[in-house]
C-alpha cells in the first residue's frame, strides 16, 4: 500500500512521491501562498534578539 498524506488545504490524499507534495495540486499550493501573503497565517511570536544571536553563534561554531 503506497504511503499517502493529506493536502493541508483540501484534505485530499497525496502520494509521497507526488511532485506537488505536500499539496495535491498547483491550485492548493497557490491558495496556501495566498494565505501567507494575506497574513492569514502568522508566526506566533517574533524571535528575540538574544535567540537570534545564539543561532548565529551556533552557525559560526559549526563552520569552524
N, C-alpha and C positions, 0 to 999 in steps of 0.2 A: 504494500500500500504506500503510495507516494506521500511524502511529508507536505503538509499544507499549512498556511497561516491564514488569518482573516485580514482583509483590507481594512485599514483603520477608518476609512471614510464610509464605504458602503457595506462592509462586513461580508462580502463575497469571499469564497475560498481562493487562495492564490498559491500556486505551486512554488516550492522553494527555489526552483530553477527559472522562474519567470523573470524576464528582463525588467519588468516594472516593479518587482518586489521592493518594498512591502505593499505597494498598491496593485490593484488589479488592472489598471489602465492609465493612460496619459490623462484622461479626464479626472480621475480621482487624484492623481498627482498634482494637477493644476488647482483643484479645489483646495487641497492641503496647502499649497503655496499661497493661494489667495487668503486662506485663514491666517497664515503667518503675516502676510502683508497688511491685512486689515486689523492686526493685533488681537484677533480672536484668541490666539494662543499667546501666552506670555511666560516668561521665566519668573518663577515665584519670588525670588529675592536677588537683588544685584550682588555681584561678587564684591566683597570688601577689599580695600586696598592691600591690607596685610596678607590676605589669602592670595591675591594676585602676585605679590612679591614672593611668597612661598613657592608658588607654581614656577615662577621664573627661576628662582634659585635651584629648584629641583631639576629643571631642564638644563641649566648650566652645568650642574654636577654630573648629569648623565652624559653630556657631550665630552667630558674630560676623559 
